[in-house]
Amino acid sequence: MYSKEYFQNIKNEQLDTAIPDELTIIMGKIDKILFKDQVNDWRNKPKPNFLKKQTDNETETFKQEINGMLNKLSHNNFDSLSAKIIELMGKCELWDYFIEALFNKSIIQPIFCPIYVKLLKSANSDIIIEFLEIKIKEYLTILNGVAPIKENKEDFNYDDFCKNNKLKLIKGGYSQFIGELYINDLCKYKYVIDNSIFFITNIETVDNNDLEDNIICLDKLIRTIKKNMNIHDKTLVKTKLEACIKNRKAFPIRLKFKLMGIIDFL
């Protein structure tokens, strides 16, 4: 088959005079019909599906590797395995998934909070602070009883959060985790104080079914950040808890003692 360039060369050689506009339009239409495969810009064509599948598969592989190494992370292998995790994160840059995984693992297994926070600090990336702040605000929203919008069905939602039979452990783990983040300079002081005031407000107002959960959260958070609290906030927490003990009606004696324990600790 003759190419478009072949006919174009003949046209240029044979025609000495200017081509009328009408004829130019007609020739353009002929070009589109005869040479449509060459006229169409390849960039406008849809990309093959296999490229997207390859990208999706690669992302999923990275996620599996990240999750697998996080599950193996311990104090004994921290130096070697943390280096591999950070190196992998430098390649895939799935920071959102990384923070989500660490956050969820920490609040479900509070005993690992210090080692996961140590890993976050070792990564030394500014983007980590950004994602952590988003996650802290999100969980505070959950604790307020408003479910955040989630794309991943496996993520926590408010109903699951409330129905989970490990609710007290999860709330306590959340409180310890944000406390550990703060004392390692990965969380603003404002957020830990906001959480403290939130728990105290609930202790003043919620019914007895949720009272213990909020006391557990406050106790775990205060015990984690006490050394890093300023004197004004320590005094504020003491004053508010003393008012709770004095003014709240039908206060179970066991929970009253827990509040007195927090006051003495401060």
C-alpha positions in Angstrom: 0.0 0.0 0.0 1.3 3.5 -0.9 2.0 5.6 2.1 0.6 9.0 2.9 4.1 10.5 2.5 4.3 9.1 -1.1 1.2 10.9 -2.2 2.3 14.0 -0.4 5.6 14.1 -2.2 3.9 13.8 -5.6 1.5 16.5 -4.7 4.3 18.9 -3.7 6.3 18.1 -6.9 3.3 18.5 -9.3 1.6 21.6 -7.9 3.4 24.9 -8.5 0.5 27.1 -7.6 -1.2 27.6 -4.2 -3.8 25.0 -3.4 -7.3 26.5 -3.1 -8.8 26.4 0.4 -11.7 24.2 -0.8 -9.3 21.7 -2.3 -7.3 21.6 0.9 -10.4 20.8 3.0 -11.3 18.0 0.6 -7.8 16.5 0.7 -7.9 16.6 4.5 -11.1 14.6 4.5 -9.6 12.1 2.1 -6.5 11.8 4.4 -8.7 11.0 7.3 -10.5 8.3 5.4 -7.5 6.7 3.7 -5.0 7.1 6.5 -7.1 7.1 9.6 -4.7 4.8 11.4 -1.9 7.3 10.8 -3.9 10.4 11.5 -5.2 9.2 14.9 -2.9 10.2 17.7 -1.7 7.1 19.5 -1.9 8.9 22.8 -5.6 9.1 22.6 -6.0 5.4 22.3 -7.0 3.5 25.5 -4.0 1.8 27.1 -4.0 -2.0 27.1 -5.6 -3.5 30.2 -2.6 -5.6 31.0 -0.6 -2.5 32.0 -3.1 -1.7 34.7 -3.1 -5.3 35.9 0.6 -5.3 36.2 0.5 -2.1 38.2 -2.2 -3.4 40.5 -0.3 -6.7 41.0 2.9 -4.9 41.8 1.1 -2.7 44.4 -0.5 -5.7 46.0 2.8 -7.5 46.1 4.4 -4.5 47.9 1.5 -4.5 50.4 1.9 -8.2 51.2 5.7 -7.7 51.7 5.1 -4.7 54.0 2.5 -6.5 56.1 4.6 -9.7 56.2 7.7 -7.9 57.5 5.7 -5.9 60.0 4.2 -9.1 61.4 7.8 -10.4 61.9 9.2 -7.3 63.5 10.5 -7.6 67.0 13.1 -6.2 69.4 15.5 -8.9 68.5 15.5 -8.3 64.7 14.6 -4.7 64.7 17.9 -3.3 63.3 18.1 -5.6 60.3 14.4 -5.9 59.5 13.5 -2.2 60.0 16.2 -1.3 57.5 14.6 -3.7 54.9 11.2 -2.2 55.6 12.4 1.4 55.2 14.3 0.4 52.0 11.1 -1.2 50.6 9.0 1.9 51.5 11.6 4.0 49.5 10.8 1.9 46.5 7.0 1.7 46.7 6.2 4.9 48.6 2.9 3.4 49.9 3.0 5.6 52.9 -0.8 5.7 53.4 -1.0 1.9 53.5 2.1 1.8 55.8 0.7 4.2 58.3 -2.7 2.5 58.2 -1.2 -0.9 58.9 1.0 0.3 61.7 -1.8 2.3 63.3 -4.2 -0.7 63.3 -1.6 -3.2 64.5 -0.6 -0.9 67.3 -4.0 -0.3 68.7 -5.0 -4.0 68.5 -1.7 -5.1 70.0 -0.6 -2.3 72.4 2.4 -4.3 73.6 4.0 -3.5 70.2 3.3 0.2 70.3 6.9 1.2 71.3 8.5 -0.9 68.5 6.1 0.4 65.8 6.7 4.0 66.9 10.4 3.3 66.8 10.1 2.1 63.2 8.1 5.2 62.3 10.8 7.4 63.8 13.5 5.5 62.0 11.8 6.1 58.6 12.5 9.9 59.2 10.0 11.1 56.5 7.9 14.3 56.8 5.0 12.6 55.0 4.7 10.2 58.0 3.7 13.1 60.2 1.0 14.2 57.8 -0.6 10.7 57.5 -0.4 10.2 61.3 -2.3 13.4 61.9 -5.0 12.4 59.5 -5.3 9.0 61.2 -5.4 10.5 64.7 -8.2 12.9 63.7 -10.0 10.0 62.1 -10.0 7.8 65.2 -11.0 10.7 67.4 -14.0 11.1 65.0 -14.8 7.4 65.5 -14.7 7.8 69.3 -17.1 10.7 68.9 -19.5 8.3 67.2 -19.3 9.5 63.6 -18.0 7.0 61.1 -15.4 8.3 58.7 -15.8 7.4 55.0 -13.7 4.3 54.1 -12.9 2.9 50.7 -11.5 -0.4 52.0 -14.2 -2.6 53.5 -11.6 -4.2 55.8 -10.9 -0.9 57.6 -12.7 -0.1 60.8 -16.1 1.5 60.7 -18.1 2.8 63.6 -20.4 -0.3 63.9 -17.5 -2.6 63.9 -15.6 -0.4 66.4 -18.5 -0.5 68.8 -19.4 -4.2 68.4 -15.8 -5.4 68.6 -15.4 -7.7 71.6 -12.0 -6.2 72.1 -13.3 -2.7 72.4 -11.5 -1.8 75.6 -8.2 -3.2 74.3 -8.6 -1.2 71.1 -9.4 2.1 72.8 -6.6 1.6 75.3 -4.2 0.7 72.5 -5.2 3.8 70.6 -4.5 6.0 73.6 -1.2 4.4 74.3 -0.2 4.7 70.6 -0.8 8.4 70.3 1.0 8.9 73.6 4.0 7.0 72.3 3.9 9.0 69.1 3.9 12.3 71.0 6.8 11.4 73.3 8.8 10.5 70.2 8.0 13.8 68.4 5.7 12.2 65.9 2.5 13.8 67.1 1.7 17.4 68.2 1.0 18.0 71.9 -2.3 19.5 70.9 -3.6 16.1 69.7 -2.8 14.3 73.0 -4.4 17.1 75.0 -7.5 17.2 72.8 -7.9 13.4 73.3 -7.4 13.8 77.1 -10.1 16.5 77.3 -12.4 14.4 75.1 -12.1 11.4 77.5 -12.6 13.6 80.5 -15.7 15.2 79.0 -17.1 11.7 78.4 -16.4 10.7 81.9 -18.5 13.7 83.0 -21.4 12.9 80.8 -21.6 9.3 79.4 -23.7 6.6 81.0 -22.1 3.8 83.0 -21.9 1.5 80.0 -19.3 3.6 78.4 -17.8 5.2 81.5 -15.1 2.5 82.0 -13.9 2.6 78.4 -13.2 6.4 78.7 -11.4 6.0 82.0 -9.3 3.2 80.5 -8.4 5.5 77.6 -7.6 8.5 79.8 -5.5 6.3 82.2 -3.4 4.8 79.4 -2.8 8.1 77.7 -1.9 10.0 80.9 0.5 7.3 82.1 2.2 7.4 78.7 2.7 11.2 78.4 2.8 12.3 82.0 6.5 13.2 81.9 5.9 15.4 78.8 2.8 17.2 80.0 3.1 20.9 81.1 2.1 21.8 84.6 -1.0 23.7 83.5 -2.5 20.7 81.8 -1.6 18.4 84.7 -3.5 20.8 87.0 -6.4 21.0 84.6 -6.8 17.2 84.4 -6.6 16.9 88.2 -9.2 19.6 88.8 -11.6 18.1 86.2 -11.3 14.6 87.6 -11.8 15.7 91.2 -15.0 17.5 90.0 -16.1 14.3 88.3 -15.7 12.3 91.5 -17.5 14.9 93.5 -20.4 15.7 91.1 -21.2 12.6 89.1 -24.1 10.6 90.5 -24.2 6.9 90.8 -20.5 6.6 90.3 -19.3 2.9 90.7 -16.8 2.8 93.5 -14.4 0.7 91.5 -14.2 3.3 88.7 -14.0 6.2 91.3 -10.9 4.5 92.6 -9.4 4.4 89.1 -9.9 8.1 88.7 -8.3 8.7 92.1 -5.4 6.6 90.9 -4.9 8.9 87.9 -5.0 11.9 90.2 -2.4 10.4 92.5 -0.2 9.5 89.5 -0.2 13.1 88.2 
